Amino acid sequence: MRIALVGNQNSGKTTLFNVLTGTNQKIGNWPGVTVERKIGTIRGTDFEIVDLPGIYSLSPYSLEEELSRKFLFEEQVDVILNIIDSTSIERSLYLTTQLLELGIPMIIALNMSDIADKRGITIDLKTLEERLDTTIVSISALKKTNVFNLIQYIKMGDYRKNYYQHVYDHELETGISELIEHLDTKHPRFMAIKMIEKDPMSDQYMNDVTKQIVDDLSSHYLRDMEQVIADERYRNIEFIRDEAVTARHQKMTVTDKIDNVLLNRFLAIPIFMMIMFGVYYLAAGPIGSFTASFVGHYVKLFSEWTRTLLEGFGASPWSVSLVVDGMIAGVGAIMNFLPQLIILFLLISLLETTGYMSRIAFFLDRIFQKVGLSGKSLIPFIIGSGCSVPAIMSARTINDETEKRMTIMLTPFIPCSAKLPIITLFAGYFFQNNSGLVSASLYFFAIMVIFLSAFIMKKYWFKGKPSSFILQLPDYKIPHFKFIVYDVFEKVKAFIQQAGSIILLASIIVWFLISFSWNFTYGVNPDVSILATFGRILGWIFYPMLGSYSWAAAVSAIQGLVAKEQIVASMAIIAGYSEHTNQGLLIFGSSIFSFFTPASAYAFMVFNLFSAPCFGSIGAMHKELGTAKKMWQAVLFQTGLAWILAVVVYQIGHLIEVIV
């Protein structure tokens, strides 16, 4: 048996999916968390359940709605499990009435019943079942209340096989019946209504007879038929609501009181800035730096122990160097920053699960509209603080192609987890007393650049009107510790896997190139190594932003295309090789990097923050933009802008250094 789990966004759908299947998925309170369907098996059964994207209707106004409708209409679905938010019955029932028109057996899970009770909302389940002619189970997915009963209904097949009552006026119902007689499809009533609405999906079923029926209805109502259907649907929903739902007058909720502060027209932006400053200050400031030094100390001890062990076994000098100065130095330099990433992931996950981020998307929509974006663009920007790849892919929820393309090009500007080691390393070494402030400043600098870039794109490159942004603000929720831990664990695991694969391989390559000359002599001075040759070819590009010619900085920055973390790994190997040290933040003791000043260090961070992202992100841009030409335009734009910004930052910073 195949079951489709369908519901509005923020109705608790993904939480219910986790409970039913025993698996865990990403939990969030902003739209777009379920871009593609997820599949699992209900506990104690062999029933397959498909978690479809959160939607508000089966009209194809968004990618999520298109995906869900296509699945329900074209694939074999035995039962629909429709999850409804008990606190928003009227809004939820619009989708429910459309699902019933498919004629597929359906069970309704009335979720958040405990919250509805606290708000004084009483729902007469018997009346609601009679009016919708389907089985309804009152549950709380978060607290797992009555979920067992829901599973039993599904297992035993003990639910009403609904025979949907007619809800439209006489003329519409007559027209629908006539259309059904001339339709040969799986879901005739649903398709008949789509024909009346003149939905493109019904064109293939249109013939002279059905066209005449639809034209006669249009002539009778003299209005847009899609609006007529919607009005009739809402009339029926209001009738059901009045009969089955009783709501006592309630005082201002806790959510309302919090929103009065957090969404205040004067306070919202300053509060958001303080919150994000606190996030990056905790992750990259004194606390984060302490954790990096703590881990770095043990990485160094492990490195020395490994060197002694290998030398004790009589290993050759080059093999010892490969393991210690190449593999451990490269991967270890990245692992130093793992605690900081955990702090960052934890704080971002907390903001998402409480419901705060959806409110920022709503509030910033007005500002984004002025530069050609909408609040939908904030979703990829938020995800981008973890990794640019899923962030870029999440932009597919944006309907407007121009806005989508702009968002994809600008998303990599957000400091992702791979860039945090670079920021922490340079901020901790060159701005020891203000590392947290410097780290946070780069985040806000990125926001400024995104707005400025979007404004320029809108004015000279992509002209058009931003799409509308409709968002239901969920209630504030106490974060569920289990899901936050799992979310952070998955992100950390992905980071470690990359460090153990891509970074390890790249570190071995860097070690080889810096350890050998062109005649493959081992142990040469780094300045005459193979790596130095490549670096000298590229070094002139970085001179205007560094104030010095450095092949080491050049090759490290270029390796950011493989993975941004590799920049730190490469520097650790280069400096570690020249001085046989692996002291984390002390790698700048090497003369190879001694030219760095606070101005050039900040400029170097700026370049690596805004330049083209890693290969994985570039591949995601190619997939989402659709053509290689658009991808290369994005890469050249990002790298060119990064170079200009880095040069300007260095020149201004250098001038300040000279004056001071």
N, C-alpha and C positions, 0 to 999 in steps of 0.2 A: 504494500500500500504506500502511496505517495501523498504526503500532506504538505500543503503550502501554508506557511505562516505569513500572514499579511496584516499590516496595521499602519497607523500614522507614525510619523517620526516622534520620538520622545514618549511613546506609549508603553515602553517597557518590553518591546518586542524581542530585542536581542538578549535581554536578561532572561526572558521566558525560554528562549531557544537554548541558552546555557543550562538552565535548570532541567529542561526536558531531555536534553542529550547528554548532560554530564560533561560537556566540553566548555571551553571558555572562549569568548570573542571579545573584541574591543568594545568597551562600554563608554559612551559619551552622550552629552546632552546637547549636541549641536547637530544640525542636519548634515547628511552626507556620511555618517558613520558606517552605513552599510551600502556601499556603492554597488557591489556585486553580490549575488546570492551566495549563501553559505549552506552547506548540506551536513546533516547529521542523522543519527538514528535514535529514536526515542527509547529511553531506558526500559529494559525488560521486554522489548519488542524488536521485530525486524522492520518496523515501519520507518520509511525514509521521510525526513522532514526538511523542507527547503525554506530557509530564511530569506524572504524576498526584501528588496530595498524598502525603507520607510517611505510611504506615499500618502497623499491626501485624496487622490481620486484615480480612476482608470482612464482619464483623458491624458493624452501624451504631451503634457506641458513641460515635462522634464525627462532626463535620461532614466531616472529611477522609475517613473511611471511607465515609460515605454518598455523597459526591461520586464517589469512586473506584468503588464498587460500581455506582452508577447508570450511570457511563460504560461500564464493562466489560460490563454486562449489556444495556444498551439500545442502545448505539451500535456501529457496525461496527468491529471490531478484528481485524486479520489476524494479528498476532503480538504476544505479550506478551514484553517484555524484563524479566525479573525480576532485579533486582540484589540480591545477598546479601552480607552482611558475613562474610568468611571467619573472623573471630575469634569470631563468635556464630552458628555454624551452627544449633544447636538452636533458638534463638529465631527465627531467620529462616525456618526451614522451615515454621513454622506457617502463615504467609501463603502460602508456596509451594504447600503441599498444597491450600489453598483455590483458588488460581489454576488448578491443574491440573484441578480438578473442573469448571471452565468448559468444558473441551474445546477451548480455543483453542490453536493451536500456540505453544510457548513456548521461549525460549532463556534460560538462566540465566547471568548475569554474576557470577562469584565474585570479588567485589571485595576489596581490601586483602590480597591474597595475600602481598605482601611483609611486611606486619605479622604475618600468621599464621606465616610462616616464622620470624621473629625470636622469636616467642613459643613456638616449638617445636610448633606445630600442623601436622600432616601430613594432607592430604586426598587420598584415593584418588579421583581424578576418574572413572576408569572404573567403579568400583563405584557411585559416586554417580549417574552417568549411567544405569546399569542400573536402579538402584532407583527413580529418579524418571522414567525413560524419556524423557529429554529431553536436548538438547545443552547442555553446560556449558563455558564459557570462563573460564579463570582470568585475571583482569586486575588492574591497579592504575589506577583512573581518574585519580588525582592525578598519577601519574608517566607516564600514558598507555601503560603496558605492555600489550601484546596487544590494544589497542583496535582497531588496524587489522584484526587477525584477526576480531574480533567484527563489524566492519562487513562484512567479506567473507562471513561466514556469512549475514548478513542479505541482502546483495545477491544472492548466488548461490542463496539458498533451500536451502543445504546444511546443514540441521539436521533433527533427528529430529522427525517429526510425532507427538508423544507419544500413546500409547494408555494412559492412566493405569491402573496396576495397582490392584486393589481392596485397600483397607487396613483395612477394618472387619471385625468378626467375622461369622460366617455369618448370624446373624439379621438384622443391620443390612443386609448386602449383599443379602440376599433381599428385604427390605422396600424397599430403594432400587430394585432391579430392577423390582419390581412397580409402584412409583410411576412410574418412567420410562415404562412401557407405557401409562400413562393421562395422560401429559403431552404437550402440544403447545406447546413453547417452544424457544428457541434453545439453551439450556443445561440440558437435562433433568436431568443428574446433580446439578448444582449446586442446581437448584430442588428436586429430590427431598430433598436433605439439608436445605435450608431448611424444607421442610414438616415434616420430622421434628423439627427444632429449634423449630418453631412460630414461625418468623420472620414478622412481619407482611407482608413482601413476597410471601409465598407464598399469602396468603389468597385472592387472585383465582383461583388454580388449584385451590382446594380444592373437592371435591364429595363426595358420599356415599361413593363407593368409596375415594377417597384418604384421606378422613377415617377410614374404618374401618381402613385399613392403618396409619395413624399411631397410632390408638388401641390397636391390637393390640400395636404395638411398645412403647408407653408402659406397657401392662399387663405386658409381659414383663420390662422392666427395673426398673419401680417406682422410677424416679429421674427427675430432670430430664433430658430428652433432649438438651438443649443441652450439658449437662455430660457425658453419655454420649458424644456425638460428639467433644467436646474430649478426653476421656480416651483414646478410641480413636486419635484423631489423634496425640496425644503418644506413645502406645505405639508407633505406627509410626515416628514421628520418632526416638525413642530407638533403635529397631532399626536404622534407617539410620545414625544417628550411630555406633553401636557397630561397624558394619561398615566405614564409610568414613572415619572420623575417628580419628586417633591424636594424643593430646596428651601431651607430656612434662611432667613436673613442672617448674614454672617458679618462679623466685624472684619476689619482689615487684617489680612493674614501676615504671617512673619515674612513671607516672600515680598508682599507689597511694601512692608516697612523697610526691608533691606533695599529694595529697588528705589525707594524714595531717596536713598542716599547714593547708591552706586550708579544710578541712571540719572542723577541730577544733571541738568544741562550745564551747570558750571563746574561740578565736581567730578563727573564721570571720567574725563580725560586725565586730570591730575591723579585721580585714584588709580587708574589703569597704569599710568607711568610709574607710580610708586610701587605698585604690585610687581610689575615687570622688572623694575630696578632691584627690588628685593629678591626676585627669583635669580637674577644673574649675579647679584652681589653674594648671595649665599653659595651659588654654584662655583663662582670663579674668584670670590673674594678671600678673606682670611681663612674662613672655614674650608673652602675648597682647596686653597693653597696648602693648608696644613695636611689635608688628606693626601694630596699629591706627593708631598714630601715624605709622608709616612710610608706610602706604598713604594715610592722611589727608593727609600732606604733599604727595603727588603728585596727589591729588584736588584739593587747593587750587591747586596750580600749573596743573593742567588747567583749573580754573574761571577763574582769572585770565587764562590764555592765550585761552580762548574768549571772555571778555568783551572783551578787547583786539581780538581778531579781528573780532568782530561789530560793535563800535563803529567799527573801521577801515573796514568795508564800508558804514557809514552806517545800520546797523539802528536801528530806533526803540527808545527806552528800554524800552518795555513788552516788546518781543520779546526784547531782551537779558536783561531780568529773568526772563522766562519760561524761557529756556534755562538761564541761570546760577543764578538764585535759586530757580527752581522745579525743573526737571528734574535738573540736575547736583547741586544741593544735596540734593534728596530721595534720588535713587538713590546719589549719592556717599556720603551719610551711612551708608547700609547697606553699601556696598562696603568701607568702612573696616574692617568686622568680618569680612570674608571669610577672612582668614588664621586668625582665631580659630576660625571654624567648621570650617575644614579640620583644625585641630589636634583639635577635639572629635570630628569624624567619624572621623578616623584612629584615635584612642585607643579609641573605642567599638567600631569595627570589629575592632580587635586583640583586645579582650576577648571579642567574639563568636566570632571564628574560632578562637581558641585552645581554646575549650570551657569557659572560666571562667564565663560567664554562665549556662549551663545548671546549673552546680553551685550558683550563688547561688539560682536558682529552686528547686532541690531543698531547699536548706538553709532558705530563708525560708518554705517551705510551712508548716512547723510554726507559725511566727509569724503568717502570714497567716490560717491556719485560725481563730485566736482572734478575728479581727475580721470573719469572714464571707467571706474570700477564700481563694484557694489559690495554690500556686506558679505556676499557669497565668497568673495576673494579672500576674506579673512580666514576662512577655513583652511585652504592650502597653506597660508602663512603660518597658522598655528601648528599644523602638522609638520611644517618645515623646520620647526625648532628641534624636531627629533631626527628626521631624515628627509632629504629633498625628493627622493624617488616616490614614496607614497603621496607626498604633498603635491607633486606635479600631477600624478594620476588622479588625485581627488578633484582636480580642476575640471574634470569631465562632467561634474554636476552643474557647471555653469552653462546655461543654454546659449547665450549670445557668443558667437564665434570670435568676435573682436575682443570682447572682455576676457574670454577664455584664453586667447593667445597672449594677451598682455599679462594675465595672471601667471601663466606657465613661464614666461620669460623673466618675471620679477620674483617668483617664489624662491629661486636659489639664492637670492640676496639675503634671506633670513639666516642668521647664524645657526647652523645645524650642529648636531652632536659631533660631527667630524671636524668642524671648525673650532669647537671649544678648546681642544688641546693646544691649537696654535695661539688662540687668544690668551689662554691661561699661561702658557709658557712665556710669551713675550711680556704680558702684563705683569706677571709675577717677578720677572727678572729686571725689567727696566722701570717698572713703576711699583716697586715693592710696597710703598706706603699707601698707594692708591689703586691697587690691582682691581679691587671690586668696582670702583668708580670707572676705571678705564674699560673694563669688560662690559659694564652696563652701557657705557657711552657708545660702544660699537653697535649694540642692539638698536638704540634710538637713532644712531647715524644711519643704520640700514633702513629704518622706517622712513626717515627723511628722504633718502635716495629713492626708495620705492615710490613715494608720492611725487617727487620731482620727475622721475623717469616716466611715471604714468601720465603726468600732465603733459610732458613733451610728446610722448607717443600719441596721446589723444589729439594734440594740436597739430602735429606735423606728419604723423605716420598712420595711426589707426583712428579714423574719424567715425563717429557713430554715437548713438545714445546708449548709456548703460542699461542693463536689464533691471527689471523691478525685483525687489527682494522681500519676500513674504516669509516671516519666521514666527513660529509659536515659541514663546518664552516659557520653558519648563519651570516648575517650582524648584527652589533651592533644595538640594538633597545632601544629607550627610554622606560623605564618600564611603563606599563599601570597600573595606580594607582588603578583602580577598581579591577583588577585581583590580584594584590599584597595584597591588603586589604583582599580580600576574602581568599586567600591562607593562610595568617597569621591568619585570623579569624578561619578557619577550624582547623588549628594546635592547636591554643589556646583552642578552644572548646573541642577538643579531650583530651587535657591535663586536663582541668577542669572536664570533665566527668570521667576521671580516678581518679582524686583526690576526686570526689564526690561519687565514687563507691568502687573501690579496696582499695584506701588509707583510706577511711572512715572505711570500714569493718576491714582492718588490724589494724587501730588505736584503734578500739574498743577492738579487741582481745588483743593487746599489753597492753592496759589499764587494762583489766581484769587480765591478767597474772601478772602484776606488782603490782596490788592493793590487790591481795589475796594470802594467803599462801596455802599450800597443804591441810590444814584442813578448807579452805574457810573462813578464818578470814579476814575481810576487814580492810584496813588501816595499814597493817604491814609495817615494814621497807623494802625498796626495796631489801636489801641484803638477806632477807629471803623469798622473793616472789617466786612464781612458775617460773616466767621468769628468775630469778637469777639462779635457779637450772639448767635450760637448758643452760644458758650462761656459767656456770662453766664447763659444759661438753665440750663445744666448745672453751672455752677461751684459752686453751693451744695452739690451732692452730695459734692464732694471737699474741702470746707472742713474737716470733722472729721479728715481724715487728712493734711492738708497744713498746717493751722494758718494758712492764708491763702486768700484768694479769688482764684483764678487761672483766667481763661477759657482761657488758652493750654494749661495742663496738662489742663484738662477736655476740650477738643476733641482734644488729642493722644491721651489715654487712650481716648476713644470710638472713635477711628479704629483702635484695636487690634482691633475687630471685623472690619475689612476684612483686616488682616494685622498681626500684632504688630510686625513690623519698621517698619510705617508710623508708629508712635509716635515713633521716633527720626527718621525722615524728616520728619515734621510739625514736630518741635521744631527741626530744622535749618533748615527753610524759614522758620518764624516768627521765630526768633532771627536767622537769616541775613539776612532781609529788613530787620529793624529796625537791623542794624548793618553790613550788606553784608559779612558774613564767612562763611567756610566752613572753620572750623578744627577740625572733628571734636569732640574733647572740650572745646573752649573755647567751645562755643555757650552755655554758662551765663553767659558774660559779659554776655549781654543782661539788661536790667532786668526783662524779662518773666518770667524764671525765677530772678531773684536771691533770691527769698524762700526757695528750697529750703535746708534745713538737713540735716545727716546724718540726723536722725530722720525728717523728711518725705520725704527721698530714699529711705530704706529702706522706708518705708511705701508710697511710690509704686511701688517695685519689687514689693512684696508684692501690691498690688492688681492690677497687670498680670500677675503670675505666676499668680494664682488666679482671676481674673475669666473670664467666658465667652471661649472661644477665637475664632479667626478664622472667617469665614463658611464656609471649606472644611471645618473641623473640625465646625462646627455642622451642616453638611449631612451629614457622615459619621455624626454622632450620630443625626440624623433617620433615616437609612437603616438603621442597625444597631439602634436602639431600636424602630423600626417605626411609631411614631405621632408626630404633631406635639406632642401633649399631653406625652408623656414627654420629648421634646426640650426643650420649654419649661420643664418641671420641672427638667431638668438645667441649663439656662442660668440660670434664676433662682437655683437652689441655688449654683452656682459663683460668680455675681456677688455674691449676698448674703453668702456666706461670705467672699469676697475683701474686701468693704467692711468687714465686722466685724473681720477680721484686721488690715487696714490701719489702721483707727482705733485698735485696741488697741496695735498696734506704735508708732504715732506718739505716743499719749498716754504710753506707758511711756518711749519714747525722749526725748520732750520733757521729762518729769520728770527723767530722768537728766541731760539737758543743763542744766537749771536748777540742779540740785544741784551739778553739777561746775563 
